[in-house]
Amino acid sequence: MDASTAGPANVKQRRAGKDKAFNAPVGQVVKTPKGKANPQQVNDLLRAKLT
């Protein structure tokens, strides 16, 4: 899943420096494989991709 499809508005807010807006895309990505994705790993990967 592409991080920008998890919530384009949230990704824009994250890029603007609002860290809490980043939780929604992480949650959407973790939810896709029915909770089997490691949230910390998803968080790290998305942060690396979006910064």
C-alpha positions as CSV (number, residue, x, y, z in Angstrom):
1,M,0.0,0.0,0.0
2,D,1.3,3.4,-0.9
3,A,1.5,5.8,2.1
4,S,-0.2,8.6,0.2
5,T,-3.3,6.5,-0.5
6,A,-3.7,6.0,3.3
7,G,-4.6,9.6,3.6
8,P,-3.2,12.3,1.4
9,A,-4.3,15.1,3.7
10,N,-2.6,13.4,6.7
11,V,0.6,12.9,4.6
12,K,0.6,16.6,3.8
13,Q,0.1,17.5,7.4
14,R,3.0,15.2,8.4
15,R,5.2,16.9,5.9
16,A,4.2,20.2,7.4
17,G,5.5,19.0,10.8
18,K,2.4,17.7,12.5
19,D,3.5,14.3,13.9
20,K,0.1,13.2,15.2
21,A,-1.3,13.4,11.7
22,F,1.1,10.6,10.8
23,N,-0.7,8.0,13.0
24,A,-3.7,7.6,10.5
25,P,-1.6,6.5,7.5
26,V,0.3,4.1,9.8
27,G,-2.9,2.7,11.1
28,Q,-4.3,2.2,7.6
29,V,-1.2,0.4,6.4
30,V,-1.2,-1.9,9.5
31,K,-4.9,-2.6,9.0
32,T,-4.5,-3.8,5.4
33,P,-2.9,-7.2,6.3
34,K,-5.5,-7.6,9.2
35,G,-3.2,-6.3,11.9
36,K,-0.3,-8.6,11.1
37,A,2.0,-5.8,10.1
38,N,4.4,-4.6,12.8
39,P,3.3,-1.0,13.6
40,Q,6.8,0.2,14.6
41,Q,8.3,-1.2,11.4
42,V,5.6,0.4,9.3
43,N,6.1,3.7,11.2
44,D,9.9,3.6,10.5
45,L,9.4,2.8,6.8
46,L,6.8,5.5,6.2
47,R,8.8,8.1,8.1
48,A,11.9,7.3,5.9
49,K,9.8,7.4,2.8
50,L,8.1,10.7,3.6
51,T,10.9,12.7,5.0
